[in-house]
């Protein structure tokens, strides 16, 4: 089915296509029997796929990465396609429109995307309101990816992360601190040791005031050096956060085959060009830490084999986004079946 409609969607601007696909999926699932049909086509239910990671039980280890459902609008629809968990966001305290359009570009020859969305979202309170209204989570794990507003100075960023934590606390199962997007000016500076420890320690202090502690993870860039990755291992140990998501998009343009004008567009690259590097980062973190914390692997997963490489490198769970766009919803099914084999 997806092979038939994909060429149509690929004639559209990527952001327009995204809204058409998600809107169409929502309309379709309102038809009687449609949800059951999708689940029968794409969902793999098998207890051997279940995973328990950072205290949470996942019905399968394949998740939807942040960025696809920024405002918690399509959780039930995406769950019907077989995902074991869904990460919303990136969410900021105040709504913001993001960067000027166009801000997403397909690199078809590379099976990749460039995006410079800029944390466009409706704000943490709106996302919390939607999550509160969810009728049936069906044991689905939901993560909240949180960031700072563009206008917030880095020295005040900790306040933005704290606000998002408090707003979403009752409605998500885990948090992801996003300091690795290349599309908010100065954000990656927060990956430096001291500002990062300040944010993570503050969130952990908040965590300890609650009746239950939510796992807090850190999402990192693929462009970090080995010494910076060593710092990440040390920071995870010192702050006692639950784990790491590796990796976000890359600013590198090395080896890209697509039209040179497209390749020059500003933003982060995701998809196939990230496959090798994200796996290298996962393996490095796993080995340097003696696998002392869980890693969620994301970046360039377009097949069951890609996902299996991430697991073999040390990932406990994986997430897809660009691969999902290029390969369609059957990708989740294929990864789950590949794991069972």
Helices and strands as residue ranges (DSSP letters): H 2-9, H 14-29, H 34-42, G 47-49, E 51-53, E 56-58, E 62-64, H 75-79, E 85-91, E 104-107, G 108-110, E 112-115, H 124-132, E 141-146, G 154-156, H 157-168, E 174-178, G 187-191, H 193-208, E 215-220, H 226-239, E 243-246, H 260-263, E 268-271, G 272-274, H 275-288, E 294-298, H 304-313, E 317-320, H 322-327, H 330-340
